[in-house]
Amino acid sequence: MKSVVTVCCLSFLLGLVAVVETDEDYTEDEEMILSLILQDDTQPEAESRPSAQFYRCTKAVKLPHVEYIEEDSSIFAQSIPWNLQRILQNKHETGKYSPPNDGAKVGVYLLDTSVQVTHREIEDRVMVTDFNSVPEEDGVRVHRQASQCDSHGTHTAGVVSGRDSGVARGASVNSVRVLNCQGKGTVSGALAGLEYIQSSLMSQPIRPVIVLLPFVGGFSRTLNTACRKMVESDTVLIAAAGNYNDDACLYSPASEPEVITVGAVNLADQPLSTGTTGTNVGRCVDVFAPGDDIISASSDCSTCFTTKSGTSQAAAHVAGIAAVLLNLSPNSSSAELLQQLLHHSVRQIINPESLPLNHRLTTPNMVATLPDSTSTLIGEDLLCRSVWSERSAVKGLATTTARCRHGEEMLSCSSFSQNGARAGERVEERDGQKECVAVNGNGGHGVFAVARCCTGHKAQCQMLESPKRGEVAECPPDHQLTGCSSSSSSGDVSDSDRPPHGSRGACPAKRGEMSYASCCHTSSLECRLKEHDPTGLSEQVEVSCEDSWTLTGCQGLSHGSGVCGAFALGNTCVVHTSGGDKGTAAIATCCRHRPSHQPSDH
């Protein structure tokens, strides 16, 4: 009799849990009209509902052997969560999370829902500010329990600096409420939150500081501009890429180039996919981080934990990693910090076939990790990354533009076309900023511009063009050549000349073409060429710079085969061919700061 009653009770409990978990039902249109949406797997609610209560049976209706009913909850094995294990490079201490530091010198502003500050994970780590700008909740039942209103913010704060679940456990978090109990906010509320932070930093300067934006909305020029202005005032902004399995460039603040935008991967280091949704991808994503089944603080009680998935969680990981890096190098700018994040990331681990075909080239194949405990990398090291433009229109001589971030220097410019029809590339200057402009060729399917953007160069750099078509572009004395470009007015460009290096570097051009040389002046910089010219035919040719050297320029040298273009992938120059039987070589320009014991060649 006892076992039968137990089964009945269990069935009743599971029925209660099923009701709790399936109470939310929304159409795609209802979800997308929200101005700002939490970027994890928690969907906004059409109407509020109370959480499961503790029910004690009365004697009049009490079932045999049933004393009380309790809502089901999660229990967890006591080991390092997969996400924290994944971001560690030094894994020799099994079962222990030991980052290089705890990020204690860094302050984080979290724009989110409210936060349960009494939770054991974040108690004494989170300060709730007096800012609160949220819209009214939708639906007729809007009276929500505080634990539900705190859910997303509590979990996110725990990932950043939680006692056991956090990445940077010494970082302080300041809660700025811009999302309501349903996880909904407005652009105006987010703008007011950013303005509040800016005013707070002016009255009480904190450096270094990170602003975490774990939400997205539709593209907003106003929100992007506000974010860009904050970065220009020496604040690091980190944002969720979005969970729509879409192009991150269609959403804000993820689309703002000055913001560090984070996509999510799962346990297998592949793009997060949950049913019909998944991480946003594309050229506006800067890096990926763990974002699937992430264990962190639950607002249900002060010792409760739960799992959430999404790019909010991925962005919180990167905010924690950024706090560790800034703790090591507190004077690093946002651009330098991004370069450091990419330098320490695991590269080429995402299966390209898991990405949409039209985003495979432009999506960064990098998953963020903490620096190794032996790393000596600082903001002054020469580091470079590739920035892709959107694809141009298909009409002949259509252009597209790639730009570097504030604080980066463009050391070279290249172009790429899927079918090889391109008219080259050139560097222009607009409003004091260099632009890499790629030109579509006759019969082209669209072309990409690829800018090589660098920090730590310690040099004065300029882009010089040839005096007239068909002549070389030459660097002045005591300058180093960091990259070459060329363009043609006829609609087709030739990749058949090698840039000579030496004390006077120069970029040659074929008849009818203009050439452009990126020239940098500093006594500490040295550059050299490295070439790979395979004997057989190959659709892709690669050459990499050695350790301690940084790839600043990448070119293809055609022996008669068509060249789709060249681009830098990490520290490797990649050249694709479009046919022909005479082969192609890849030429990398590799630069470094000259070791202090080595004399200058000049």
Phi and psi in degrees as a GROMACS rama.xvg file:
@    title "Ramachandran Plot"
@    xaxis  label "Phi"
@    yaxis  label "Psi"
@TYPE xy
-63.8587  -42.9333  LYS-2
-65.5472  -34.7145  SER-3
-65.8117  -43.2435  VAL-4
-64.125  -39.1159  VAL-5
-61.2747  -42.8944  THR-6
-62.8379  -42.164  VAL-7
-61.4258  -44.7718  CYS-8
-62.6653  -42.1886  CYS-9
-63.0738  -40.2906  LEU-10
-63.0478  -39.586  SER-11
-63.8848  -41.4445  PHE-12
-64.5805  -44.5832  LEU-13
-64.6796  -34.4878  LEU-14
-62.7639  -40.9028  GLY-15
-62.773  -44.5432  LEU-16
-62.5431  -41.0208  VAL-17
-61.2881  -39.5828  ALA-18
-63.2268  -42.2776  VAL-19
-63.4083  -40.2345  VAL-20
-83.4749  -16.8587  GLU-21
-113.934  17.872  THR-22
-74.58  -16.9712  ASP-23
-97.4936  126.195  GLU-24
-147.492  108.993  ASP-25
-131.766  148.144  TYR-26
-81.3473  162.89  THR-27
-63.8412  -37.029  GLU-28
-64.4452  -39.7081  ASP-29
-63.1173  -36.3169  GLU-30
-71.9325  -39.9375  GLU-31
-75.6419  -18.3339  MET-32
-78.486  -11.238  ILE-33
-65.8501  139.645  LEU-34
-65.2878  -46.074  SER-35
-137.642  134.964  LEU-36
-129.173  138.783  ILE-37
-58.152  134.796  LEU-38
-99.0587  57.4656  GLN-39
-136.194  -168.528  ASP-40
-81.3006  6.27641  ASP-41
-82.6906  117.991  THR-42
-87.1339  146.23  GLN-43
-64.8714  147.954  PRO-44
-100.595  135.463  GLU-45
-69.5268  -30.9769  ALA-46
-148.554  153.626  GLU-47
-79.6794  159.806  SER-48
-149.013  146.529  ARG-49
-73.6164  152.284  PRO-50
-74.5301  164.789  SER-51
-59.7545  138.228  ALA-52
-103.022  167.724  GLN-53
-88.962  114.228  PHE-54
-107.521  125.307  TYR-55
-106.855  129.647  ARG-56
-71.767  142.01  CYS-57
-87.1328  158.869  THR-58
-64.3877  -27.9099  LYS-59
-68.9498  -32.239  ALA-60
-121.056  6.66232  VAL-61
-63.8171  130.688  LYS-62
-79.2369  151.803  LEU-63
-57.2107  132.476  PRO-64
67.7439  11.1978  HIS-65
-103.218  111.071  VAL-66
-91.2786  -41.278  GLU-67
-160.812  169.134  TYR-68
-122.542  133.426  ILE-69
-130.343  137.481  GLU-70
-64.3824  140.725  GLU-71
-67.3624  149.145  ASP-72
-147.107  176.839  SER-73
-91.8192  150.429  SER-74
-126.078  153.134  ILE-75
-134.773  142.993  PHE-76
-64.5753  145.692  ALA-77
-94.6844  78.7706  GLN-78
-142.096  172.815  SER-79
-65.0363  125.69  ILE-80
-57.1289  149.834  PRO-81
-56.9443  -35.2213  TRP-82
-68.0426  -38.428  ASN-83
-72.1466  -36.1651  LEU-84
-63.6594  -36.0843  GLN-85
-69.4037  -34.7214  ARG-86
-83.9789  -3.48582  ILE-87
-84.6658  129.718  LEU-88
-86.9729  -33.5724  GLN-89
-96.6012  98.27  ASN-90
-108.008  20.407  LYS-91
-73.3425  -22.665  HIS-92
-92.5746  84.8421  GLU-93
-62.8268  135.339  THR-94
82.87  8.05611  GLY-95
-134.227  130.857  LYS-96
-92.6978  113.224  TYR-97
-136.308  84.1032  SER-98
-71.5654  165.495  PRO-99
-58.4894  -32.5382  PRO-100
-157.56  176.573  ASN-101
-103.373  8.53552  ASP-102
69.0686  24.2994  GLY-103
-66.2611  -20.2592  ALA-104
-83.4018  -2.16522  LYS-105
-111.122  139.196  VAL-106
-107.622  139.946  GLY-107
-120.855  127.931  VAL-108
-97.9114  123.658  TYR-109
-109.295  112.359  LEU-110
-92.3153  107.828  LEU-111
-160.983  -160.229  ASP-112
-74.7726  -176.621  THR-113
-69.5792  168.826  SER-114
-130.116  140.098  VAL-115
-85.7117  97.3523  GLN-116
-75.7846  -9.32534  VAL-117
-88.7838  -0.809731  THR-118
-66.6264  140.81  HIS-119
-57.6871  -30.6537  ARG-120
-68.3022  -37.2025  GLU-121
-121.674  5.34096  ILE-122
-59.4344  132.363  GLU-123
68.5042  6.39274  ASP-124
-108.907  -19.33  ARG-125
-118.957  132.793  VAL-126
-112.856  127.51  MET-127
-86.9508  118.05  VAL-128
-76.1008  171.699  THR-129
-88.6386  11.5399  ASP-130
-86.8604  137.578  PHE-131
-156.902  106.633  ASN-132
-137.876  90.7892  SER-133
-134.538  151.43  VAL-134
-79.5944  166.603  PRO-135
-66.116  147.51  GLU-136
-69.0325  150.729  GLU-137
-80.2297  155.965  ASP-138
96.9556  172.268  GLY-139
-87.814  -26.8901  VAL-140
-103.492  93.2431  ARG-141
-105.289  -1.21424  VAL-142
-83.0354  105.646  HIS-143
-108.908  151.34  ARG-144
-71.2639  146.618  GLN-145
-57.4901  -34.9181  ALA-146
-62.0043  -33.857  SER-147
-76.9503  -36.2362  GLN-148
-66.6315  -25.9125  CYS-149
-92.339  -3.76818  ASP-150
-55.7032  -58.433  SER-151
-68.0249  -44.7114  HIS-152
-63.9071  -38.2115  GLY-153
-65.1425  -44.608  THR-154
-63.5708  -45.1637  HIS-155
-64.2065  -44.3442  THR-156
-61.066  -36.9227  ALA-157
-64.462  -37.4241  GLY-158
-66.2779  -37.3296  VAL-159
-69.3237  -51.7459  VAL-160
-142.076  22.1079  SER-161
-60.2402  151.389  GLY-162
-60.2326  -39.28  ARG-163
-119.069  -22.6614  ASP-164
-106.414  -2.22149  SER-165
-87.3994  156.586  GLY-166
-83.6906  -47.6472  VAL-167
-117.373  89.4923  ALA-168
-77.8017  -3.38148  ARG-169
-105.302  -7.32508  GLY-170
-70.7602  141.563  ALA-171
-91.511  143.281  SER-172
-119.509  132.062  VAL-173
-111.081  118.335  ASN-174
-85.901  124.541  SER-175
-121.054  109.967  VAL-176
-83.6999  113.686  ARG-177
-124.706  -1.49141  VAL-178
-121.5  138.142  LEU-179
-84.4708  -168.95  ASN-180
-66.3841  -18.5379  CYS-181
-95.193  3.63991  GLN-182
77.6029  23.2004  GLY-183
-111.023  141.13  LYS-184
-141.516  -169.58  GLY-185
-131.462  158.445  THR-186
-61  -41.1132  VAL-187
-63.2625  -36.924  SER-188
-66.2834  -41.0238  GLY-189
-64.5804  -40.4118  ALA-190
-62.3005  -42.3052  LEU-191
-64.2221  -37.8437  ALA-192
-63.1858  -42.8869  GLY-193
-64.5673  -39.4794  LEU-194
-65.1139  -37.9196  GLU-195
-62.017  -43.4067  TYR-196
-64.2331  -43.4429  ILE-197
-59.8195  -43.4034  GLN-198
-65.7391  -39.5344  SER-199
-63.1853  -40.0605  SER-200
-70.947  -28.777  LEU-201
-73.0665  -37.5611  MET-202
-79.8701  -35.1078  SER-203
-134.535  83.5471  GLN-204
-58.2444  131.888  PRO-205
-126.614  131.624  ILE-206
-151.266  131.357  ARG-207
-82.6117  157.55  PRO-208
-139.101  144.488  VAL-209
-122.692  136.188  ILE-210
-109.98  119.969  VAL-211
-102.314  125.991  LEU-212
-118.243  84.8188  LEU-213
-88.4607  51.3982  PRO-214
-152.745  164.344  PHE-215
-140.252  159.403  VAL-216
-140.135  -176.887  GLY-217
-62.7675  164.943  GLY-218
-56.0697  129.494  PHE-219
-134.551  111.373  SER-220
-62.38  -37.172  ARG-221
-65.7723  -45.8307  THR-222
-65.3984  -42.1494  LEU-223
-60.8779  -41.4507  ASN-224
-63.0043  -42.329  THR-225
-62.8931  -39.9796  ALA-226
-65.2443  -42.4644  CYS-227
-62.7971  -40.615  ARG-228
-63.0925  -36.7054  LYS-229
-66.4066  -41.1027  MET-230
-63.7814  -39.2405  VAL-231
-66.176  -17.4465  GLU-232
-97.6552  24.9512  SER-233
71.2472  39.0606  ASP-234
-117.891  137.679  THR-235
-90.1367  126.105  VAL-236
-114.426  130.364  LEU-237
-125.183  129.21  ILE-238
-130.357  154.287  ALA-239
-73.5692  141.403  ALA-240
-74.1442  -27.1601  ALA-241
110.307  154.916  GLY-242
-114.252  38.2835  ASN-243
-108.44  10.8626  TYR-244
51.2465  48.7311  ASN-245
-141.171  -175.636  ASP-246
-78.863  119.117  ASP-247
-61.4959  -21.2247  ALA-248
-68.7206  -9.80352  CYS-249
-89.1508  -0.618612  LEU-250
-128.251  158.368  TYR-251
-126.146  145.818  SER-252
-85.4492  8.23643  PRO-253
-58.7778  -29.5173  ALA-254
-81.0639  -11.2276  SER-255
-71.484  120.137  GLU-256
-60.2891  -27.5336  PRO-257
-80.4  -11.6684  GLU-258
-88.8969  141.288  VAL-259
-82.6797  108.887  ILE-260
-100.575  132.385  THR-261
-120.588  125.159  VAL-262
-94.483  170.923  GLY-263
-116.464  141.267  ALA-264
-122.594  163.326  VAL-265
-99.0882  -168.757  ASN-266
-58.1304  -31.1482  LEU-267
-88.4675  10.9705  ALA-268
61.2641  34.1461  ASP-269
-116.183  157.019  GLN-270
-53.9593  133.095  PRO-271
-62.5906  131.062  LEU-272
-137.9  123.806  SER-273
-129.466  94.267  THR-274
67.9246  -123.389  GLY-275
-86.6145  -4.60059  THR-276
-111.768  169.957  THR-277
-179.948  173.068  GLY-278
-61.8984  141.63  THR-279
-70.6098  154.546  ASN-280
-136.201  -170.394  VAL-281
106.053  -174.905  GLY-282
-68.8607  -18.2319  ARG-283
-83.2566  -8.71973  CYS-284
-84.029  133.464  VAL-285
-95.4818  -35.6748  ASP-286
-162.994  159.208  VAL-287
-109.95  161.353  PHE-288
-154.558  163.116  ALA-289
-55.9395  133.882  PRO-290
-149.267  17.9098  GLY-291
-119.59  126.52  ASP-292
51.3615  56.1048  ASP-293
-89.4368  121.028  ILE-294
-81.6129  129.087  ILE-295
-159.874  -172.815  SER-296
-63.652  137.381  ALA-297
-106.99  140.421  SER-298
-82.2886  4.06548  SER-299
-65.3218  -33.5453  ASP-300
-160.217  171.737  CYS-301
-73.8592  -10.2464  SER-302
-123.753  11.4276  THR-303
-85.1929  150.044  CYS-304
-128.396  158.127  PHE-305
-152.813  169.371  THR-306
-112.994  143.134  THR-307
-137.765  157.055  LYS-308
-131.163  147.583  SER-309
144.801  177.389  GLY-310
-76.4134  -15.1359  THR-311
-61.399  -45.5186  SER-312
-66.5398  -38.8677  GLN-313
-63.0587  -43.5544  ALA-314
-63.7556  -36.076  ALA-315
-65.084  -36.3737  ALA-316
-61.4105  -45.8815  HIS-317
-67.216  -34.6362  VAL-318
-61.6109  -40.5711  ALA-319
-65.7719  -44.1029  GLY-320
-62.5661  -41.2089  ILE-321
-61.5344  -37.6532  ALA-322
-63.56  -39.2772  ALA-323
-64.1835  -43.5437  VAL-324
-66.1636  -42.2356  LEU-325
-68.9755  -27.5219  LEU-326
-64.2825  -33.7897  ASN-327
-78.264  -36.27  LEU-328
-137.253  76.1418  SER-329
-65.8338  -16.5734  PRO-330
-93.0713  4.90672  ASN-331
-66.0755  138.23  SER-332
-78.7903  172.838  SER-333
-60.6144  -40.9388  SER-334
-64.7439  -42.084  ALA-335
-66.6662  -38.5216  GLU-336
-62.588  -43.8044  LEU-337
-60.0393  -43.7706  LEU-338
-60.7189  -39.1908  GLN-339
-67.0088  -41.8065  GLN-340
-56.888  -46.63  LEU-341
-68.501  -36.6893  LEU-342
-60.9034  -39.1375  HIS-343
-87.2844  -6.92448  HIS-344
-71.7443  155.929  SER-345
-81.6693  127.359  VAL-346
-104.385  153.381  ARG-347
53.0356  42.3599  GLN-348
-104.89  -20.3784  ILE-349
-81.8179  132.507  ILE-350
-68.9035  116.144  ASN-351
-56.3329  -30.5907  PRO-352
-69.5857  -13.5917  GLU-353
-82.4441  -5.818  SER-354
-100.587  149.133  LEU-355
-56.003  141.952  PRO-356
-55.8688  -39.341  LEU-357
-77.929  -0.802133  ASN-358
-121.869  6.1548  HIS-359
-67.1631  -38.2825  ARG-360
-73.9501  -37.2998  LEU-361
-92.5886  -15.3615  THR-362
-80.5157  126.013  THR-363
-66.8746  129.733  PRO-364
-94.9953  69.3565  ASN-365
-144.109  134.752  MET-366
-116.645  125.973  VAL-367
-67.1034  140.22  ALA-368
-138.662  164.043  THR-369
-72.3258  153.051  LEU-370
-66.9469  150.974  PRO-371
-65.6758  149.163  ASP-372
-62.3546  -19.2528  SER-373
-94.4023  0.360021  THR-374
-65.9789  137.979  SER-375
-115.567  13.1098  THR-376
-65.1706  133.447  LEU-377
-133.073  177.802  ILE-378
-64.4471  -16.494  GLY-379
-87.6349  -4.71327  GLU-380
-72.198  145.606  ASP-381
-74.6415  111.986  LEU-382
-132.104  141.409  LEU-383
-134.683  154.161  CYS-384
-141.609  162.188  ARG-385
-100.605  135.114  SER-386
-118.074  119.645  VAL-387
-94.9357  144.826  TRP-388
-86.1271  174.391  SER-389
-72.8691  162.543  GLU-390
-74.7982  140.564  ARG-391
-72.0272  171.495  SER-392
-66.2496  165.889  ALA-393
-89.5274  -8.06652  VAL-394
-69.0628  153.809  LYS-395
-60.9122  137.226  GLY-396
65.3414  16.2698  LEU-397
-66.6289  147.384  ALA-398
-119.34  160.259  THR-399
-146.502  156.125  THR-400
-131.338  137.507  THR-401
-117.702  139.805  ALA-402
-129.064  152.55  ARG-403
-87.9538  166.517  CYS-404
-75.6793  164.727  ARG-405
-59.6795  124.404  HIS-406
97.2457  -2.92811  GLY-407
-106.101  154.588  GLU-408
-114.69  133.259  GLU-409
-83.077  112.982  MET-410
-99.3631  -9.5951  LEU-411
-167.257  167.092  SER-412
-144.201  129.794  CYS-413
-135.258  177.498  SER-414
-141.396  161.286  SER-415
-148.226  136.059  PHE-416
-132.021  135.647  SER-417
-61.3486  -36.7122  GLN-418
-103.338  5.93889  ASN-419
85.6077  -4.1993  GLY-420
-87.1506  102.069  ALA-421
-148.667  154.848  ARG-422
-108.413  20.8155  ALA-423
90.8551  -158.411  GLY-424
-150.908  159.956  GLU-425
-148.609  162.092  ARG-426
-110.173  125.857  VAL-427
-119.338  164.959  GLU-428
-123.08  130.108  GLU-429
-137.41  126.586  ARG-430
53.6687  38.9735  ASP-431
77.649  7.33845  GLY-432
-122.05  135.407  GLN-433
-73.4572  145.335  LYS-434
-129.396  133.699  GLU-435
-91.6993  113.272  CYS-436
-110.779  118.522  VAL-437
-101.723  146.917  ALA-438
-119.685  126.68  VAL-439
-70.2754  143.417  ASN-440
-92.7524  175.463  GLY-441
-63.9756  125.407  ASN-442
76.7796  11.3926  GLY-443
-74.8334  157.935  GLY-444
-100.213  15.9009  HIS-445
109.185  147.351  GLY-446
-129.425  153.073  VAL-447
-109.873  142.115  PHE-448
-97.2892  139.386  ALA-449
-128.181  108.843  VAL-450
-93.5325  138.502  ALA-451
-99.212  108.062  ARG-452
-109.442  130.931  CYS-453
-133.981  154.667  CYS-454
-127.594  163.131  THR-455
75.6247  17.5489  GLY-456
-76.7756  -22.584  HIS-457
51.4231  36.0244  LYS-458
-137.942  159.269  ALA-459
-97.83  114.863  GLN-460
-115.526  148.059  CYS-461
-145.191  154.672  GLN-462
-105.689  120.057  MET-463
-112.37  137.859  LEU-464
-107.358  161.095  GLU-465
-67.2328  149.307  SER-466
-56.8352  -36.8759  PRO-467
-157.361  172.661  LYS-468
-61.4826  138.202  ARG-469
88.1818  -5.16494  GLY-470
-107.153  161.876  GLU-471
-76.6788  151.751  VAL-472
-100.832  120.944  ALA-473
-117.347  138.452  GLU-474
-78.5029  147.263  CYS-475
-67.0839  166.949  PRO-476
-57.6689  151.873  PRO-477
63.6503  21.7772  ASP-478
-115.038  150.072  HIS-479
-104.69  136.282  GLN-480
-84.9867  118.556  LEU-481
-104.705  -8.37015  THR-482
176.864  156.599  GLY-483
-127.105  149.82  CYS-484
-140.885  162.194  SER-485
-154.048  152.372  SER-486
-142.739  156.194  SER-487
-128.54  138.43  SER-488
-82.5225  -10.8091  SER-489
-83.0444  -12.9758  SER-490
102.056  -1.56404  GLY-491
-139.557  140.475  ASP-492
-120.506  147.663  VAL-493
-104.65  138.983  SER-494
-113.185  68.8508  ASP-495
-129.738  16.2523  SER-496
-130.321  148.633  ASP-497
-102.337  130.866  ARG-498
-73.2591  122.007  PRO-499
-75.6044  140.833  PRO-500
-115.938  163.918  HIS-501
151.3  -153.676  GLY-502
-67.9824  -23.9681  SER-503
-128.277  86.1821  ARG-504
-70.149  145.604  GLY-505
-147.399  153.846  ALA-506
-114.53  115.436  CYS-507
-78.621  167.441  PRO-508
-144.78  146.689  ALA-509
-76.4145  167.917  LYS-510
-58.3733  131.743  ARG-511
86.4151  -1.00948  GLY-512
-111.422  149.977  GLU-513
-97.4138  142.35  MET-514
-116.443  154.717  SER-515
-135.911  132.976  TYR-516
-118.154  129.908  ALA-517
-91.178  116.339  SER-518
-122.039  129.129  CYS-519
-121.955  136.459  CYS-520
-110.513  114.53  HIS-521
-168.741  144.816  THR-522
-75.6804  -16.7699  SER-523
-94.1757  -10.2109  SER-524
-94.8298  135.156  LEU-525
-131.976  142.456  GLU-526
-133.178  152.283  CYS-527
-153.569  163.351  ARG-528
-93.409  148.268  LEU-529
-135.355  128.917  LYS-530
-124.213  143.188  GLU-531
-127.111  117.497  HIS-532
-125.331  88.8123  ASP-533
-66.3639  149.282  PRO-534
-74.0642  -33.1504  THR-535
-94.5017  176.948  GLY-536
-83.8818  142.121  LEU-537
-150.072  139.95  SER-538
-73.9858  -20.7933  GLU-539
-139.93  129.325  GLN-540
-120.906  135.7  VAL-541
-130.224  151.113  GLU-542
-148.648  137.779  VAL-543
-117.892  149.685  SER-544
-78.591  150.16  CYS-545
-71.6307  165.97  GLU-546
-56.3064  143.216  ASP-547
80.1022  -7.71917  SER-548
-108.402  146.513  TRP-549
-117.396  133.177  THR-550
-72.3315  118.346  LEU-551
-110.06  -22.1029  THR-552
-145.634  151.307  GLY-553
-144.27  129.408  CYS-554
-140.382  153.762  GLN-555
-103.624  144.799  GLY-556
-121.308  108.748  LEU-557
-87.2587  136.181  SER-558
-99.4651  11.3354  HIS-559
137.985  -22.384  GLY-560
-77.4931  152.337  SER-561
-72.8727  144.936  GLY-562
-117.055  122.544  VAL-563
-70.5536  -25.1255  CYS-564
139.244  178.537  GLY-565
-134.089  147.476  ALA-566
-154.154  156.279  PHE-567
-90.0431  133.195  ALA-568
-123.767  98.4681  LEU-569
67.5335  -124.509  GLY-570
-104.452  23.8754  ASN-571
-120.529  133.6  THR-572
-88.4789  124.591  CYS-573
-116.861  128.152  VAL-574
-122.486  127.145  VAL-575
-104.957  141.238  HIS-576
-106.598  157.822  THR-577
-118.259  21.9582  SER-578
122.721  172.545  GLY-579
110.977  167.027  GLY-580
-124.501  19.0101  ASP-581
-117.943  -0.751117  LYS-582
84.9213  168.536  GLY-583
-144.818  145.421  THR-584
-110.633  152.058  ALA-585
-107.47  133.9  ALA-586
-123.694  120.867  ILE-587
-105.575  136.541  ALA-588
-97.5034  117.271  THR-589
-113.499  129.49  CYS-590
-128.481  160.071  CYS-591
-160.437  164.339  ARG-592
-78.4354  127.262  HIS-593
-61.3001  131.37  ARG-594
-54.5681  145.075  PRO-595
-60.5085  -27.4891  SER-596
-85.2884  -7.76338  HIS-597
-95.3073  125.399  GLN-598
-72.1981  157.127  PRO-599
-73.1548  150.816  SER-600
-80.1557  -12.6707  ASP-601
